[in-house]
Amino acid sequence: MGNYKYIETILIPIFVLLLSLNYVMPCNLTTNFYDKTCPKALATIKGSVRAAVARNPRNAASLVRLHFHDCFVQGCDASILLEGTNSEKASQANNGVLGYNLIDDAKAAVESVCPGVVSCADILALAARDATVAVRGPSWPVRLGRRDSTTFNADEAASDLPRGNFNLNQLIDNFRRKGLNAREMVALSGSHTIGQARCVTFRGRIYNSSLNIDTAFNSSLSESCPQTAPNGDSNLQPLDLMTPNRFDNNYFRNLVSSRGLLISDQVLFNGDSTDSIVTEYVNNPSKFDSDFAAAMIKMGEIDVLTGDNGIIRTRCTAAS
């Protein structure tokens, strides 16, 4: 009973927030899209995701990141999953992205109960939500009916995905081009409350940044990430050193303490325009939860394919 009450307290503010932002939802997406054609779809995907996170909590972060990287390149169309020459998946911008096999597992499970019905794009959206819930994060309604693209765009992956060394203005501009404002950018950055990053992505934070950094934190990082590449490039550090496997607001607490792992993390709290949002999320974790959920809904409906556009892939890796 307590879990249902918690979910209800998260979902109601989300709808209010979306209305206040005049957010226009794509008309062909509905939460009950598969109720008749594949009534077991959502439970099947949730079961597959829960099992994956139970095996390895890091899988939760991988699934959220995979959905994000998909939506920021030609919309939420599962193009990131396609394999082939010059694919998004093989792009340097997606180097280090994990979780493809987890989507394959979920797709195979759904195909076994209703073949050719559920899109890979919808599986990505549901998996991100279910993975967040599995590590004690908020839930949100996922409107369904996305269809899968038949093409990928490696050039757009190179130009449109944010980088770990972005400054604040670059982040704000990058998200703005996808229809997301600064608050939504900060909320979505809060997904770094779970997961890990490789030394190659945060070396600049240690050795080539003017941003404030906690002395003990800096010392710890330098031990696992040598200054000279490629030494230690693949060594991992948690994005949230306090509770790396639980979705909470400690990521923002780390920023206030100058312990943001990536440059693009710490710039959110560095005497600039987003400091007040970070402080708000530190003081009001339920506000972070509701803002994050609302931003995930909005992000998950960027340039979706619906109706007669796109296809339903039988294998997420191939446009067939």
N, C-alpha and C positions, 0 to 999 in steps of 0.2 A: 504494500500500500504506500509506503514511504517513497519508493522509486517513482510511482505514478504521480504522486503529488509534486515531486521534484521536477519531473518532465513537464507537468502542467504549468508550473511557475516559470519555466523557461520559454515554453511555446507561446503563451499569451503575449508577453512583451515583444516577441519577435514579430507577430502580426501587426501589433500597434506601431512598431518601429518602421516596418516596411510601408505601411500606409502613410506614415508621417513623411517618408522620403519620396512619396509619389512613385514608388517602384512599380513598373509595369511588368507583370508576369507574362511570359509567352503563353498565348491562349490555348495551345495544343497540349500543354503539360497538365497532368492531374495526379493527385496522390493515389487515386484508385485505378490507374491506367491498366494494371494487370489483374484486377480483381476477377474478371471473367476468363481472360485468355490464359492466365497462369497464376492461379490463386496461391500457390505455394512459393512463388518467386521470392518474396521478401524474406520469408522465414528461412528459405534455403540459403540465400546469400548471407543473412545474418549468422546462421550456423557455421558457414564456411569461414567467415571473418573472425568470429569468436574463437574458433579452433586455432586459426593462424596466430592471433594475438596471445592465446594461452601458450602456444609453443614458444613464442618469442615476442615479448612486449614491444620490441622495436618495430615489429610489423605494423603497429598502429600508425606510427609516424610515416612509414613508407607508403601506406595507402592514402593518407591525407595528402602527402606531397605529390603522389602520382596523379590524383584528381586535380590538384592545383596546376601542375605542369601541363596537363592535358588542356584545361580550360583556357590557359593563357596563350595557347597557340591554335589559331583558327577555331576557337570555341570548344565547348564541351562535347566533343564528337568521337572520343576514343582514338584519335589519330596517333597519339603517343604510343599506342600498343602495336601499331602496324610495323611489320618488319620489311626490310628491303634496302636497296642502295639509296644512300642519302636520306634515310628515314629520320624522323624526329628522335626515335628511340636511340639511334646511333649517334646523334648530334653531341658535340662536346658540351653543349648547354645542359644536356640530360645525363652527363657522365656522373655516376654515383647515385642516380635514381634507382630505387629498388621496388620490389613488390609486384613485378609483372607476373611472376608465377602464381601469386596469390589471386590475382584476377583470373588467370587461366583456370585455377582450381574452382573458383566460384562460378565461372562460366560453364565449366564441365558439369558441375552439380546441377545448375539450372537447366542445362540442355537435357539432362537425364530425366527431368520431370515435365518439361515442355519445350521440345526442340524448336529452334528458329523463331522464338517469340520475344525474348528479352535482349535488349541491346547491350553491348559492351559499355556504351556511354552511361547507361542507367546503372549498370553494375558498379562502375567507378564512383558514381555519386552516392549510391547506397553504401558502398564499402567504406567510403570516407566517413560517413555519418556513424555507421555501426562500429568502426574502429575507434572513433572518438569516445563513444559511449562505453566501449569495452575497457577503456582506461580511465573511467570515472569522469568523463567530460559530458557536456550538454548534448541533448538530442535536438533534432529539428525535423520538420516535415520535408520530405523529398518528393517534389512533384516529378512525375515520370512521363515517358513518352519520347525521350531523346532517341534519335537514330544515329547510326554509325557512318562516319565518312568513308569514302573509298580512296582518299588521298591523304598524304602527309605533307608537311612543309618545314623542312629542316632550316631554311633561311629564316623563317619566322621564329623558330625556336631560338636561333642565335640572336635575334634582334629584340624579341619581346619578353623573354624570361628574365626576371630580376636576378641580379648577381649579389653574392655575399659581400662584395666590396663597394656596393652602391652607397652614396651619401643620401641624406634625407630628401633633397630636392629630386634626385634621380628616382628614388622610391615613389615619392608622391606622383611624379609625372608618369612613371611606368604604370602604376595602378589606375591613375586617372584615364589613361588611354584605353583601359578595359572597363571604364564606367564605374570605378570604385574610388571613393573619396579617401581622405587622409585617415579618418577614424576607422574606416573599414580596412585600410592597409595595416594600421596598428593592430587591430583585432585579429586579422588573419596572420600577422607575424607572431601572434601569441600561440600559434600551433607549434612554435619552437619550444614550448613547454615540454614536449616529448621529442625523442629522437636524438641522433648523434650527427656530428659533422667530422669530416676528414681534415687532417692537418693542412692539406693543400688549400682548403677553403678558409682557414683562419690564421694562416701564417702571417698574413699582412696585418692582422689585428695585434699580433705580438710585437712584430719587428718594424712595421712601417706605417704606423698610425699615430696621429696626434690626439686621439680620443683618450679620455681618462680610462685607466684600467687599474683595478685593485692589485696591490703589490703581490700578495700571496697567490692570487689567481694567475697573474702573469707568470710568476715563478713556476707554478704547477704546469701551466701550458707549455712553457719553454722546455721543460723536461721531456715532454712527450712529442714535441714538434720542433725539431732542430731548424735553425735559421737557413741552412743551405739545402735547397731542393736538389734531388728528389728524396733526400733522407727523411724518412718518417712520413712521407706524403699521405699514406693510407692509415696512419694512426688515428684513432677515434677519440673524441671527447664529447660528453653529453652537452646538448644545447642548453639544458637546464640542469645545473650541477646539484640542485637541491632535491628535486623529485623527478628524475628523468623519465620514469615510466608511468607517471600519473599526470593527467590533464588538470592543471590548476593555474593559479596566477603567480606562481613563484618565478616564472620567466621574467615578469615585470619587476618583481622584487630584486632579481639579479641585476637588471638594468640600472635601477636606482643605486645599487651598490657597486656600479662600474664593473660588473662581471658578465657583460654580454659577450658571447663567444665570437660572433661575426661582427665585422664592421657595420653591416646593415642592421644588426641587432642594436648595438650601442648608440647608433645615431638617433634612435627613437627617443633617447633620454640624454640629451647633450646640450641643454640650454637653448632649445629651439621650440618650434611650434607644437610639437607632439608631446612635450614633457607633461603637459596637463592631462593628456589622455592616459599616459602610462601611470601617472599618480592616481588617477581615478580608478584604474583597474587594480592597482595595489590596494586601495582602500575599499573597493567594492567588487569583490570577485564575482558576484552574481551579475553585475553589469557587464563584466568581461564575457561571461558565459553567454548572455543574451545577445550581446553585440557580435560575438564570434559566430553564433548560430545564424543570426540574420545575414551576416556577411557571407557565410558559406552558402546560404540559399541563393543569394544574389549572384555570387561567383559561379555557382553550379548551373546557372541558366544563361551564361554568356554565349551568344551566337549559336544556340542549339539548332540541330536539324530535326525537323518534325514532319509529320504528314507524309507526302510523297518524296521528300528530300532524304537522301542517304539510304542506307540499307540496314538490315539486321544481320550482322556477321554471325556465322556459325562457329568460327574460330576468331578470337579477338586479334590474332596476329596477321590475319589475311583478309583482304577485301573480297570476300566471296560469300 
